[in-house]
Amino acid sequence: MSNSDSPLVMITGSAGAIGGATASLLARKGWRVIGLDVRRSERPDEFLVELVGDVSQALVWDAVLSRVNDAGGELHGLVHAAAYQVCAPLVETTEADWRKVLDTNLGSLYQAGRILHGSLAKGRASVVAVGSVHARATSANIAAYAASKGGLSAMVRALAIEWAGDGIRVNAVLPGAVDSAMLREGLRRGHLAGTGEQALLDQLANRTVNRRIGQPGEIATAIEFFLDERKSSFATGTELVIDGGATIRLSTE
Ligand SMILES: NC(=O)c1ccc[n+]([C@@H]2O[C@H](COP(=O)([O-])OP(=O)(O)OC[C@H]3O[C@@H](n4cnc5c(N)ncnc54)[C@H](O)[C@@H]3O)[C@@H](O)[C@H]2O)c1
């Protein structure tokens, strides 16, 4: 994609399952996509620019700004899907890991917002943070990640208010269990009984109302909804939980 009349979106975590599915969907719909991840994606053709870097570093966002300026200076969408998860009891979570989780998942939106605000305002952009159901309900051995996602939800509301006058909408999508490297690694934090990846995945699936885990494309379509002004123009500061109904059941059921 290189038509400068098409909207420009920046996606973090663009080599991952949800970020990658979002990049594919948006490229198909005619968006120009700038991707950022610590690793390269398997589908470089979908990107106008694919950057390799750490979302928590301000210098990386300066490089993103320079690419946005090369592409005309107006940014119409920002999707923050990069995240780092540590599954450990709090007392075994090192300070380095605590900081890495908070800096990657939450601090990065501070860096992106601080450095890209002018471009987002010029594009009257839509910002979509990929949060997590861990902002609403959580489990043992995942406190740093849960705290980062709770913070992200609060930050979405704060920025929606702060940036409304600039024409920028800010929303969040909160996925439940969606097939990805992160989900499969997180299975081993000891909250499910049994061993073997498939058995653990089956248990997760059985906890949803529709008895399966989600696919990354099922989150990408929700992100696209929030990005598209024609579909979600009145939505700001809100969250869409997409978890197959995993968090709706009463504890008594
Ligand atoms: N998969 C799930 O079940 C699930 C559930 C709830 C929320 N989420 C959220 O969805 C988002 C996408 O995760 P996913 O499921 O696609 O997992 P994933 O592991 O496939 O993707 C995460 C991506 O983030 C990148 N990343 C990690 N640290 C980075 C850094 N410092 N700088 C740049 N990139 C970095 C990784 O390289 C990876 O490509 C995350 O925010 C995650 O917290 C996922």
PDBQT file of the ligand as one rigid body, heavy atoms in Angstrom, charges set to zero:
ROOT
HETATM    1  N1  LIG A 301      -3.982 -13.915  23.278  1.00  0.00    +0.000 N 
HETATM    2  C1  LIG A 301      -4.743 -13.691  24.339  1.00  0.00    +0.000 C 
HETATM    3  O1  LIG A 301      -5.366 -14.621  24.884  1.00  0.00    +0.000 OA
HETATM    4  C2  LIG A 301      -4.898 -12.294  24.882  1.00  0.00    +0.000 A 
HETATM    5  C3  LIG A 301      -5.853 -12.074  25.869  1.00  0.00    +0.000 A 
HETATM    6  C4  LIG A 301      -6.020 -10.796  26.387  1.00  0.00    +0.000 A 
HETATM    7  C5  LIG A 301      -5.240  -9.763  25.902  1.00  0.00    +0.000 A 
HETATM    8  N2  LIG A 301      -4.308 -10.005  24.931  1.00  0.00    +0.000 N 
HETATM    9  C6  LIG A 301      -3.521  -8.864  24.467  1.00  0.00    +0.000 C 
HETATM   10  O2  LIG A 301      -3.493  -8.863  23.059  1.00  0.00    +0.000 OA
HETATM   11  C7  LIG A 301      -2.314  -8.172  22.627  1.00  0.00    +0.000 C 
HETATM   12  C8  LIG A 301      -1.641  -8.978  21.537  1.00  0.00    +0.000 C 
HETATM   13  O3  LIG A 301      -1.153 -10.197  22.092  1.00  0.00    +0.000 OA
HETATM   14  P1  LIG A 301      -1.184 -11.563  21.259  1.00  0.00    +0.000 P 
HETATM   15  O4  LIG A 301      -2.184 -12.421  21.872  1.00  0.00    +0.000 OA
HETATM   16  O5  LIG A 301      -1.277 -11.241  19.817  1.00  0.00    +0.000 OA
HETATM   17  O6  LIG A 301       0.238 -12.167  21.645  1.00  0.00    +0.000 OA
HETATM   18  P2  LIG A 301       1.563 -12.298  20.775  1.00  0.00    +0.000 P 
HETATM   19  O7  LIG A 301       2.582 -12.833  21.719  1.00  0.00    +0.000 OA
HETATM   20  O8  LIG A 301       1.285 -13.065  19.535  1.00  0.00    +0.000 OA
HETATM   21  O9  LIG A 301       1.884 -10.784  20.363  1.00  0.00    +0.000 OA
HETATM   22  C9  LIG A 301       2.514  -9.839  21.210  1.00  0.00    +0.000 C 
HETATM   23  C10 LIG A 301       3.541  -9.106  20.379  1.00  0.00    +0.000 C 
HETATM   24  O10 LIG A 301       4.112  -8.044  21.147  1.00  0.00    +0.000 OA
HETATM   25  C11 LIG A 301       5.494  -7.975  20.800  1.00  0.00    +0.000 C 
HETATM   26  N3  LIG A 301       6.251  -7.300  21.839  1.00  0.00    +0.000 N 
HETATM   27  C12 LIG A 301       6.467  -7.732  23.112  1.00  0.00    +0.000 A 
HETATM   28  N4  LIG A 301       7.234  -6.844  23.771  1.00  0.00    +0.000 NA
HETATM   29  C13 LIG A 301       7.487  -5.827  22.902  1.00  0.00    +0.000 A 
HETATM   30  C14 LIG A 301       8.221  -4.612  22.992  1.00  0.00    +0.000 A 
HETATM   31  N5  LIG A 301       8.848  -4.258  24.136  1.00  0.00    +0.000 N 
HETATM   32  N6  LIG A 301       8.283  -3.806  21.921  1.00  0.00    +0.000 NA
HETATM   33  C15 LIG A 301       7.657  -4.152  20.752  1.00  0.00    +0.000 A 
HETATM   34  N7  LIG A 301       6.953  -5.285  20.608  1.00  0.00    +0.000 NA
HETATM   35  C16 LIG A 301       6.868  -6.111  21.671  1.00  0.00    +0.000 A 
HETATM   36  C17 LIG A 301       5.894  -9.449  20.643  1.00  0.00    +0.000 C 
HETATM   37  O11 LIG A 301       7.125  -9.590  19.916  1.00  0.00    +0.000 OA
HETATM   38  C18 LIG A 301       4.692 -10.033  19.936  1.00  0.00    +0.000 C 
HETATM   39  O12 LIG A 301       4.860 -10.002  18.522  1.00  0.00    +0.000 OA
HETATM   40  C19 LIG A 301      -1.479  -7.961  23.878  1.00  0.00    +0.000 C 
HETATM   41  O13 LIG A 301      -1.666  -6.635  24.334  1.00  0.00    +0.000 OA
HETATM   42  C20 LIG A 301      -2.072  -8.925  24.871  1.00  0.00    +0.000 C 
HETATM   43  O14 LIG A 301      -1.867  -8.509  26.198  1.00  0.00    +0.000 OA
HETATM   44  C21 LIG A 301      -4.120 -11.247  24.403  1.00  0.00    +0.000 A 
ENDROOT
TORSDOF 0
